[in-house]
Amino acid sequence: MVSDTLIVRHILEGRDGGTSQELLDLLKNPYLAQLSQAAVWAGLATSIGFTLLLAIGFSLLRPYNSVVYAPKLKIADEKHAPPPMGKGIFAWFAPLVRTKEKDLIPLIGLDATVFLRVLRMCRNLFLVLTIIGCGILIPINLSLSHQTEGAHPSLIFRITPANTYGPTSWGMATVAWLFNIVVSGFLWWNYRAVLKLRRQYYDSPEYQATLHARTLMINDIPKDFRSDEGIGRLIDEVVPTSSFSRSAIARNVKILPELIEQHDKAVRNLERHLAKYLRDPDNLPPNRPECKPSKKDPSWGSYPKGQKVDAIEYLTRRIRELEMEIQDVRTSVDLRNPLSYGFASYEAIEEAHSIAFAARNKHPQGTTIVLAPRPNDIIWKNMPLSKKQRKIRRLWNNLWVLLLTFVWIVPNAFIAIFIVNLANLGQLWKGFNASLEAHTTWWAIVQGVASPALTSLVYLILPIIFRRLAIRAGDRTKTARERHVTGKLYTFFIFNFLIVFSLFSTVWTFVSSVISNTANGTDAWDAIKEADFATATFVSLCNVSPFWITWLLQRNLGAAVDIAQLWSLIWSFCTRKFSNPTPRDMIELTAPPAFDYASYYNYFLFYSTVTLCYAIIQPLVIPAATIYFALDVYLKKYLLLYIFVTKTESGGMFWRMIYNRMVFATILSNLVVFLAVWVRGDASHIQAYAVIPLPFLMIAFKIYCKRTFDDKIHYYNIRNMLKDPEATRSNIFGGKSDRLASRFGHPVLYRPLITPMVHAKAQNKLASIYGGRITDPNTPSSGDATSVSGYSDTILLDSMQTGKPGRKPKGLPGFEMVPENRLDFSYYKGRAEFGDEHGGGGGLYGKAEDLMRPDTPGGSSMWGGSDSSRPGSPMGRKYFTSPGTPISHDAPHDTAYRHPMYAHQNNSDTGLVSNAAAMPVATPPILLPAQRGRLRDESLERRPAPGFLGGGPQGYGGLPQTDEDPDPLGYDYFRGRRDDAS
């Protein structure tokens, strides 16, 4: 430490130039090592200390705050509920140990299971590499290094191969071969394990019962084939022997998504103004809330510029206009032109997958035929994009990413200069210089903690930026977008945070040296050779290696912060105490957050790449990474079991991206080894030649795994095995149970519009301040029954109707009154407006979004009727699709809107705009007297209009989609009769 202090003083007192020249000198060498060894010990101590402190705090708070630390225990259904925990301080650890991988898939999904497998792979991989690397390299470097004059005496640098020469480099070459063998072995083993998990996923009852498992998505359809029968002709070009499919071409919804987005924003704004104004209903503020008119309002120009209007009255009128416009567009959507994509569903999963496999390299008429994703995985606004539009968007997206990557070099360089080594800052700042000289040990601790922490904080915003860029790039699915975000984040991190961060000083010194020598008359090539870029790069890597030890040690603190949920606790407390949250905000605060796979996968890949690249240069980085992964295996397992949900399930499709990056990281580490043994090996460079085959062997290994495993992972089967038609016939594909058109139709066509939510304590005051909708759009006798929402200033009265004696008013129509004891996500998890953002589409809270239920055609539809008098009760809200056919409240979507022109109503479905999503209906058929008394006749409420959304016997092209009148001479004629009779 004394020598360290003397070196610092020598540097700080030896300044004889101006500030500009000093800055240029720092750019040449920003990684001085005065505080490095102390920084490593400081990083280790603070990491262990704060990690233990946060772990103890989490253990103490967890039993008394289940909303933050175990929300899934309360909201998941019985099948998906995590193992129960006791109230003890460390009771949370035992379920993590007892829950094995085979039990995880039904609890957290395949994506989360594969994520935990990747974590375990990294832990085990780096544990083995620690034994090999530290066991071989550290003894060699300590015992055979040549201590030259001026070499740094600290242990942290003597571990590096900076002072090893000649035959000693065979140790690095040998370890490089062993590392490649170990990495390849772990990747192969886990590739096989992921394949096994995928096959279990395919064979699971949940997957077998979903519609997307047997459905194809056809993109880039030319205009001549944009019809239901056109889809069939395209598939026949690939597999002429394919069986009959049920198809649906997409329709242009025009401005409907924008209208619904504006409606949702207006409703949320109204809720916020009402929450603030009615915070204390007994003491209303003297002034009503005001707001500026929306620029998207057609009447925006009629308002004086800059003038505010009454927020309640304006938003009331705005919501009413948007609802009426949305209904008009919905009823006329069938008159619009078809789009360039569609779907085709088959009875057998095997056939759908075999067709997708056969079409993987074929593009009939320029189309692309792939397996359909889950409906909630589709990014609908990107679906109509043409190939040219998608190509242009990807080009612009890549240019923006490239620009951001290069622009970040400048601030990254200054972080490398002044944050990694505080002595550099002392050379330019005299006041800080005095403090640095007086308190060297203290500033060593600050450097060890602040440097990695600030570097990590800077990169928190990057996933948000890259995700928004990826959305504009034209990705069709959310899971594909997340994989692309991960890939771009990884590229950015590797270039800026590893390559530039590590080599900036070397490149700067090299360029300045060449320029200086050529200015003095030296030949350019001689100046380049004299600069010796390879040796300078190797020495720079050795000098910066202690930073990566401290940085990896700080990752343990980050893992502890994750499980402590500090941000969630602080945000929830501040929202409740210092703001005016709406009931919707309070409900969303209790919902389980979505897990950010893109960010976490990027971090793991980056940590692994840094460790592999510096494993030869600084063997201590390997145990630092091992400690992190060993701890994070259990912490992330708890997070995924009890706190986080998978927003959009991809079925473990992240694995291939992870595998490719791990192969790349290994190849990059081979290049570092080649540099090290080239610089420090024999003059014949025999050690360098010995490692040349390694990158090529990794590429060959990648090709082998791709050909061996990928097809089995991506497809249920690759050949359509013809079976006995009697054995394959099922009721799942018959009738209305598959609902292809509605399941894979644009959600804006049928999703319920959200309803303003108001706290029940303000119910009495609401009617006096709100001059909006007070009639029920779902009741035929309402004064405004033929509109989406009725608005007037009259007194609300409910007329008497047959079968509705003594019906009690439910409150002010147009609003949902939420009592204090229902401000919880568990009451509303079945609604699309809440569940879609918190894993509801994957079946966590009940049946999956596109689950097919045989023999219950109404119940299989996710837009059945409801009993909204108990909105989302966790005890089980019932949806009645036909008399005596109830299904669980846990269905992931709310009810469909039924136009008020029909008197066949579910009595409880009144008073809320959440049922305003009207589906166009056909002209009602004439019913027999015995049929008129049914509670809900499917002929009235379940049959779409001719051509609406495709599917059914009246598809867009007039092609029959079901055999309504089978041929009496056909084989299936009497078989169908037997099925009907049964």
N, C-alpha and C positions, 0 to 999 in steps of 0.2 A: 504494500500500500504506500510506503514511503517513496519507493521508486516511481510509482504511478504519479504521486503528487509532484515530484521533481520534474517529471516529463511534462506535466500540465503547465507548471510554472515556466519551464523553458519555452514552451510554445507560446504561452500568453505574453511573456516578457520579450520575446524575440521579434515582435512585430516592428517593421521599419517602413512599411509602405502605407499607402492610403487604403481606405475601406474598399474601394473597387478592386484593387489588386489583391487584397486579402480574400475577397469573395471568389476571385478567379482561382486563387490558390486552394480554397476550400473545395471548389468544384473538382480540382484535380485529385484531392484525397480527403473525402468526407468521413472516412471510416477509421479514424485514429482509435487506438485500443486502450486509452488510459483507464476507462471506467468499465471495460467490457466484463472482466471477471467478477468484479463486485456487482455488476448489473445482473449477471446470471444468478448469483446467490440471492440477490434481492428479489428477482422475479420468482425464484423457487419458493422463498419464504412467504412472500405476499400471496402467491397462488395457493399454496397449501392453507395459509391462515384464513384468507377470505373465503375459500371454498368450504372449509370446515364451519366457519361462522354462518354462511348462508345455508348450509345443510342443516345445522342445528336450528336456525330460525324457521326453515321450512318444516322441520319435524314438529316444532312447537305450534305453528300456526295451522298446519294441515287439518287436525281433527276439528277445528272450530270454524273453518272457512271452506266448506265443500263446494261452494259456488265457484271458487277460483281454482281449488286444488283437486277437485273430483267431480266436475259437472256431469260426466258421462254416467256416473253411478245413478243419477236421478232420472236422466232423460232417455237412456237407451232401453230398448225393449229387452225382454228376458233372454233372448238368444244372443244379443250383442252386448249385454251388460258385462263390465269387467268384474274380476273377482272381488268380493267384499273385503273391506279392510277394517281392522279394529281401531280403537281410539288411542292406542298406545303411541308413544313418541316415535318408535321405530317399527310400528306395525305395518308400514307401507312397504318395507323391504321384502318381507316373506312372500307376498303374492308375486313379486317380480321373479323370484327364484323358482317358485313352483310352476309358474305358467310357461309351458314349453312352446316351441314353434308350431307344433301341430294344432295347438289350441288357439293360436293367435289369429289365424285367418278369419274365423267367424266373428271374432271380437273386434278386430281393428282393420280387417281387409288385407288384400294381398299386397297392395302398395306399401303399407306400413310394415308388413311382415318382411318384405324384401329389403326395406330400408334398415330394419334391425339386423338382418343377415349381413348386409354390407358393413355395418358397424362391427359385428363380431368378426367378420373376415379381416377387417383392418386391424382390430385388436390382436388377433392371433397371428396375422402376418408380421406385424412389427415386433411382436414378442419374439418370434423366431429370428427375425433379422437382428434384433438386439443381441441375442446370444451369439450369432455369427459375427456381426460387425464389431461389437465391442470386445468380443472374445478374441478376435484375430487382429484387428487394426490397432486398437489402443496399445497392446503390448509391443507391437512392431514400431509404432510411431514414438513411443516413449523410450524404447531401448536402442533403436537403431537410427534415431534422428541425429543429424550433425548440427551441433550448436555453433553457429557462426557468430561473428562479432556483429552486434546490433540486433540479434534475434530476440524476440520478446520472451522473457523468462517465465511468464505465467503458465500455469498448468493447462488452462483452457486453450492456449495456442500450441503448446507442445503436443497435444493430442492430435492436432492436424498434421497432414503429410507435408507441410510447408518446408520442413528441413530434412526430408528423406530423399535419397538419391540412389540411382543405379538399380541393382538387383532387388533392393527393398520394395520397389514398385510392383514386384510380382504378387505381393500381398493384396494390393488393390485390384489387380487383374483377376486373381483367384476369387476374391470376395464378390466381384462383379458377376462372375459366372454363377456363383452360388446364389446370389440375390435373384438373378433372372430365373433360375430353376425354381426357387421357392415361390416367387411371385406367380410364375406360370402354373405351378401346382395348385396354389390357392385359387387362382382364377378358374382353372379347369374344374376343380372340386365344387366350387360354388355355382358355376354354370350348370353343372349336372343337378345341383340342388334346386336351382331356380326352375329348371325344366320340370323337375318332379312337382314343385309347387304349382306350376302352371297346369300340369295335367290333373292335379287334384282340384284346381280351380275350375277347369273345364267339366270335370265329372260331378261337381257339386250340384245339389238340387236347385240352388238359387240361380246358378248360371244356366242350367238346363231349362229353367222355367221362364227366362227372360226373352223378350222379343228381339233385342239387338243381337243375341247370339246366333240367330237364324236369319239375319237380315243383311243385305248388301247395300252399300252406298255407291251410287254411280255419279261421277262428277264430269263436268265439261261436256255435257250432252249437246250435240248440234241441234239446230232448230227443227230439222226434219224428224227428229226422234223424240221431241219433247212431249210425250204423251205416255199414258200407262202402257199401251201396247208397244210403243216405241222402245221402252225399257226392256221389254221381253225380247224384242228383235235384237237388241244390242247384246244381251246375254247369250242368245242363241248363236251369235257369231263366234263366241268363245267356246261354249259347250252346247252343241246342237241337241244333245240328248238330255238336257236338263228337264226337270219336271215343271209342272205348272207353278208359277209364283204369283203372289199377290203384290202388285206394284202401285206406286203413288208418285206422281211427278209433283215437284214443288210449284207453288204459285207465288207471284210477286205481291208482297204485302205493302209495297210502296212506303208511305210515310208512317205506317202504323207503329213501328218501333220507336220513332222519334216522338210520336204523340203520347205513347204510354210512358216514355221516359219523362216527358214534361209533366204528365199527370202525377207520376210518383213524386217528382220533385215538388210540385205544388201541394200535394197532400202532406208531405213531410214539413214543408214550410208552414202550412196552416197548423199542423200539430205543434210546431215549435212556438209559434205566436200564441196559440191558445194555452200551452203549458206555462208560458211566462205570464200571460195575463191572468190566468186562473190559478196561479200558484196558491193564493189564499182566497178562496171563493167568497169568504165573508168580508174581505177588505180589498175590493178591486181597485187597481190603480186609477187615478183620475183621468188619464189619457189612454185611449184605445191604441193598440199597436199599429204601426205604420210600416209600409214597405214600398219599394220602387217597383213599378210595373215591369214585367218580364219583356225583354226585347223580342222574344219569340211570339209574344201575343200579337195577333193580327191588328188589334186596336191600339198597339203601343204608340203609334204616331199621333193619336188623338189626345194623349196626355201631355201636359206642359212639361218641358224638359227639366229634369232634376226634381220635379215635385213628387212627394210621397203621397200615397193614398192609404185609406183604411185597409189594413192587411186582411182582416177577417172578411170584409165585404168583397174585396178584390179577389182574394184567393177562392172564395166561395163561387163567385161568378166564373173564374177561370177554370176551376175543376168541372163545373157544370158544362161549360162549352167543350172542354176536352172530352168528357164522357160521351156527349152527343156526337162529336166528330169521330171518336173511336168506334162507336156503334155503326155509324154510317159507313166507315171504311170496312169494318168487319163484314157487314152484310153485302158489300159489293166486291169483295176480294176475288170471288170466283169469276168475275168478268174480266179480270186482268190476265196478262200474258203469263204463260208458264216460264219457269226458270231453268237453268242449265244443270240441275241436279235432281235426283230422285232416289227412291228406295224400292227394293224388291225383297220380299220375305218368303221363306220356304218353310215347309212343314218340318223338315229334318235339318238339324244343325250340321250333320255331316255333309249334306249336299251344299249348303251355303258356304261352308269352309272350303270344300273341294273346288267350287267355282271360283272363289276368291284366290285360291292357290293357282288355279289354271290361268287366271287373268292377271297375275302379278307382273308379268312381263309383256302383256298384250294390251293394246289400247284400241279396241274396236271403234272406228269412226272418230278417233282422237279422244275417246273417253278414258276414264280411269275407274276401274271397278275394285273396290276394297270392302273389307268387313265394316259394317256400320258400327260407329261408336255408341256409347250410351246417349240417349237423347239429351241429358243434361250436360254432356261433354261437348256438344256442338256449339261453335261460335257462329250463330246464325247470320250475323251481318257480313261475315266473310264468305259464306257459302256461294252467293251468286257471282263472285269475282271470276273473271275469265283468266285463262292462262297468261295472257299478256299483262293484264292488270296485276296479277299475283307476282309475275316476274319483275315488273317495275317496282312494286312495293318492296319486294325482297331486296332489290338493288339499292333503293333509297335507305332501307333499314340498315343494310350492311355499311353503306357510306356513313350514316350517322354513328354507327358503332365504331367504325374506323376513325372518324373524326374525334369522337369522345376519347378513344384509346390514346391517340397521339396528343390531344390537347392536355390530357392528364399527366403527360411526361414532366411538364414544368413544375406543377405543385408537388408531384411525386419526388422530383429531384431535391426540392428544398426540404421536404420531410426527411429525405435520406441524409441531407447535410446537417440540419440543425436539430432534429428530433432524435435520430439514432445516436448522435454524439453531441452532447451539450457543450463540450469543449470548443467546438466550432462556433457555436453561438457566442461564447465568451470572447472569442477573438474579435468580434465585431461590436460587442456591447460591453463597454467598460464597467458599467455598474454590475452587470451579471458576472463579469470577470472576477471582480473582487469577492463576490459571494461564492463563486466556484472555487477559488483558491482557499477560502476560509473553511468551507464545508464540503470537501470533496466526497466524503462518504455519504452525506445526505443526498447530494445531487446524483451520486451513483444509484441510490435507491430510486430516486425520482425517474432517472433515465430508464431503469429496469422496469418500472411500472407504467410510466406515462407513454413511453415510446410505443410499445405494442398496443396499449389501450387506445391511444389516439388514432393509430393506423387502422384499427378495427372499426372504430366509430365512423371514420370517413367513409368506409365501404358499406355501411348499413343502408344507405340510400340507393346504392347501385342496383339491387334487384328490382326496385320499384321502377327505375328509369328503363331498364332493359325489358321489363315486362310490358310496359306501355309501348315500347318500340316494337316488340314482338306481336302485339295485337294489331298494330297497323301494317305488319308485314304480310298479313293475309292467311295466317294459320287457320285451318278449319276446325280444329279441336283444341280444347283447353289443355289437355294432357300433352299434345304435341307442342303447344306453345310453351309449356313449362319445361319440356326437354330442351327446346331451342334456347330458352332463357338460361338454363343451366349451362349449356354449351358456350354461349356467348360470354356469360359471366366468367366461366373457367378460362376462356381465351384471354379475356381482359386481365384477370388476376395474374395469369402466367406471364403475360407480356409486361405489364406495368409493375406488378408487385413482386415478381421474382426476377425476370430478366433485366428490366430497366433498373429496378431498385438495387440489384446486386452488381450490375456491370456499368452503371452510369459513370462512376468515377474513373474506371478503366478506359472507357471510350473517350471521355473528355481529355484525360491525360494523353492518350494515344494521339488523338487528333491535334491537340495543341503542340505536342512534341514534334509531330511530322511537319506542321506548319512552320514552327520555329526553325527547324533544321533546314527545311527547303528555303526559307528566307535567308539563311546564312550561306547559301550556295551549294548545299548538299543535294545530290540527286534524289528524286522522289522515292524511287524504289529502295535506295540505300537507307533513306530516312525511315521508311516503313520497317525494313529489316532491323534497323538499329533500335527502334522502339520496342520490338519483341512483344507483340500484342498477346501472344499465347501465355507467356510467363506472367505478364502483368495481370491478365485475367485470372489465372490460377491463384496468384497471391491475393488478389482482391476478394475472391471467393473465400479464401481462408480467413481473411480479416473480418469479413462480414458474418461469418458463421456463428459467432456468439449471439448475435441479435436473434437468429432464428431459434436458438435454444430458449431464450427468454420469451420469445413470441409464442412458441408452442406451449411453454409452461403456462402462459396467461390464458390459453384456451380452456384450461380446467376451470378457471374463474368464470369464463363465459358459459360453460356448461352448467355451473352451479346457479348462475343468474337465471338461466332458462327455467330450471325447475323451481326456483324461488318465486317466479312470476312477479317480479318486482314492478314491472311496468303495468301489468294488469291490476295489481293492487292499488298502485298510485293513481292510475287513470280512473278506476272505478270509484275510489274514495273522492277524488276531486270532482268527478261528474255528479255524484250524488250530493255533495256538500256545497259546492261553489257554483253550480249552474242550475238550470231549470230543465231537467231531462224530461222528454216526452215518455208516455207509456211504452212506445216502441223502442226508445233508447234504453229504458230500464229492462225490457225483455231481452234485447240484444246483448246487454251486459252480462246476462246470466247464460247466454248460449256458449257452447264450446267453440273455441276459435279453430280456424282451419290451419292445418300444418303446412308450412312453407317448404315444400320438398325442394324447389329449385335452389333456394338459398343454402339449406343445410347440405344438400348433395354437393353444391359448389365448394362449401367450406371443407367437407371431408376430402374431396378430390384435391383441393389445393394443399391441404395439410399433408396428404399422402405424397403429392408431387414434390413439395419442399423437402420432405423427409427422405425420399428416394434420391433426390438430386444431391443433397448434402450428406447423405449417409457415408460416403467415402471420404468427403472432405472433413466432416466433423461428426464422428460416430455418436456423440452424445445427443444429437437430435433424434435418434431412433428411440431411446428410452423415454425422451420427453413426449414424443408422439404416442408411444405405447401407454403411458400413464393417462393421457387424455382419452384415448379410445376405450381403455379399460374402465374408466369412470363413466364415460358417456353412454356406454352400452346399457347400463342400468338406469341412468337418468332419462335418456330418451325413451326407454321402454315404459317408464312410468308416465311420461308425457303422452305417449300414444295410447296407452291403456286407459288413462283416467282423465286427461285434459283435452288433447287435440283430436280433431277428426280429419279424415281425408275428404276434402271438398268434392273432388271429382276422381273417382276410382278408375285407374287405367289397367288394372290387372297385372301389376308388376312390370310394366313395359319400360321402366327406367333402367332396367338392368343392362341392356345392351349399350346404352350411352355410358353407364358407369364403367363397364368392361373396356370399351374403346379408349376412354381417358386413362384408365390404369395402364393399358398397354402403351399409350403415348408417354405417360410419366416414366415408365420403365425405359423406354427408348431414349428419352431426354436424359435420364440418369446415366445411361451408357455413354452418351456424348460427353458428359462431365467426366466420367472415368477415363475416356479416351484422352481428353485434354490433360488430366492429371498425370497419367502415365507417359504421355508424349513429352511433357515438360520435365518430369522428374525421373523418367526411365533411362535406360542405356542409350548411348549415342546411336545404336542401330534401331532403336524404337521397336524392338521385338515385343515388348509388353503392350504397346499400342496396337500392333497388328493382331495380337491375341484377342483383343476385345472387339475387333471389327465385325465378326460374325454375329454378335449379340443382337443388334437391331434387326437384322434380317431374319434371325430365328424368331424374334417376337412377332414380326409381320406374318411369317409363315404360321405361327401358332394362332394368330388372330383369324387367318383364313380358314384354318382347320376347324376352330370352334364355330365359326359362322356356318360352315357347310354341315357340321355335325348336329348342331343344336337349334339354329334359328327357325327353321321351318317347323319343327316340332313345338317350339314355343309359341309361334305366331298363329298356328292353325290347329284346329281340333283334329283334323285329318286332311290328307292331301289327295286322297282318292275317294270317289263316291262309290261306296260299296252298295250295290243294289241288294235290297232285302225283300223279304216277303211283304207284299203290299198290305196283307192283313195285319202284320206285326207293326208296320210303321204308321198305320192309320190311327189318328188320335183326335180327341175333341178339342185339343188346344188350338189347332189351326182352323177349326170350324167356326161358323157364326161370327160373332163380334168380339170374341175374347182376345184377338190379337191387336185390334185397333191400330193397324199400321199407319193409317192416315193421320190420326190424332196423336199417336205416340211420336211420330217423326214429322209432324207438322210444326210450323213455326209457333213457338209458345205465345206470341202476341195475338194469335187468332182465338185462343180459348182460355188463356190464363185469367183468373179473376183480377179485377182492378182492386188495388188496396183501398181500405176504408180508413178515414181519419180516426185515430184512437185518442180518447180523452179519459182522464182519470175520473172514476165514478164519483169522487167527492165534489166534482164540479157539475154534476148532472143537472141539479136544480137551477144553477145560474146559466147554464149553456143556452137554454131555450130563450132566455131574455136578451142575450147578447148576439145570438146567431139568427140571422134572418134568412137562412138558406133552406135546404131541403127538409121538409117536414111531412112529405107524403112518401108512401112506400112504392117504389117502382116495381116490386115483385107481386103486388096485389092487384088483381084485375079491377077491383072496385075503387082503387085509389084515384084521386083526382087527376093524376098525371100518369096513368097506367101505361100509356103507349110510349113513354119516353124512358130514357135510361134513368134520369133523376128528376123528381118533381120539386119545384121550388115555389114557395108562396109564403105569405105572412098570416095565413089563417090558422085557426086552432086545430090541432091534430085530433081527429076522431076516427075510431075504427068502426066500420059498419059491421052489422051482424051478418053472418053467412051460415049456410047450412053446414052442419058438421063442425062448427066453430063456436059453440055456446060459451059465453062468458070469457071470450078471449081478452087477455090483459095486454095493455100496451107495454112494449118492451123498452121504452125510452125514445129518445129523439132519433127518427130514422136518418140514415146517412152518417151516423157515428157509431162507434163501438165503445161502449162504456167498460172500462177495465178497472175492477176493484183492486184494492191494495194487495189482497192475498193472491191475485192472479198475475202479478207483475213478474212472471217467471216463464222462461222459454219452454218449460215442460208442457204448458197449456197450449202452446201454439206451434209445436214442433212439426205438426202435420201440414202446416200451411206453406205453400210455395214461397211466399214473400219472406218467410223466416228460414225455412228448412233448406232452401237451395244454397244459401251462403254458408251453411253449417253442417254439410254432409247428409242432408235429408234425402238426396236423390239416390244414394247408394244403399239404402235399406237399413241404415243404422237404427231408425226409429220405427221400423215396421217393414212392410214389403217394399221392394225396390221400385223405382219409378216405372220401369217397363215390364214388371212381373206379369206373367200371364196365368190366369186361374181358370182351368177347365171347368165347364158346366155352370159357371157363374158369369155370363157375359157382362152383366152390369157391374158386378163386383170387381171384375178385372179391370174395368176402366177406372182411371184415376180421377175422373171428374164426375163422381156420382153425387147424389143429393146428400144433404147433411141436416143435422139437427143443431142449428147454430144457436139455440137457446142455451147450450152449454159449449161455448166456443173452445174447442181444443182441450177439454177436460182430460187430465192425465189418467182419470179412472176409466177412460174409454169412450170416446165420442163415436157414435154410430152413424154410418152412411147407409141409407136405405136405397137399394137399387130396385128392388121388387119386394112385394109382401113376403116377409119371412126370410129375407136374405140379407142380414146385416153383415157388415165388415168392420174391421177395427178402425178406431179413430186414427191409428197410426199410419194410415194411408198418407203418402207424402204430399198430396196436393189437396187443395180445398175444392169446393164444389163449383160446378159450372152454372152459369147464369141461365135461367129459363125465362123466356120472354113473357111479359105479363098478359099477352093475348090469350094464353091458355089458363083455364081455371083449374087444371089438375096440378095443384101445388102441394109441396111439403109445407105444412103450416108454420113450422119453426123457422123457415128460411125467409125472414122478413127484416126489413129495416136497415140493412147494411149494404153498402156499395161493393162489398167484397164479392158479390155475385153479379156484377154488372157486365161480365164478359159474355155477351150473347153469341151463341152459335146460330148461323142461319139454319132454318128448318124448312122442311118440305111442306107442301100443302097437306093439311091433316086429312087422312083418309076417313071415310065414313065408318063409324064403329057400330057394331051390334049392341043392342041394349045391355047384354050381359058384360060387355067390355067397358062400358062407360064408367062403371063404378070402381075401376082399378085405381090404386093410389097414384101410380105413375106408369102410364102406358108407354112402352118402348117405341111404339110406332109414332108417338108424338114427340118424345124427348130424346130418343137415342139415334134416330135415323137422320143422317146429314142430308142436306139438299143435294139434288142431282149434280154430281161433279165436284161437290165441295170437298177439298182436301184429298181427292182421289179415293180409291178403295171402294168396296161395296159393289153391288151389282150395277151401279150407274157411274162408272169411272169417267174420267175426262174424255177418253177416246171411245166410249161406248162399249169397251171390251168387258164382257162379264167376268167378274172376279171370283164368283162362286158358282157352282153348278146348281142353279135354282130348279131346273127341270132336267134331271139326268135322263139319259137315253135308256128306255126300258130294255133294250137289247144289250146294253153295256154290262160289264162285269160288276161295276160298283152300284148298280141300281138297287138290287135286293140287299146288298150289304148296307147301304145307306138306310134302307127301311128298317133293318134290324137294329142299327144304331139308334134310329129315332124311337123305335119301339122300346128300346131298353131305357 
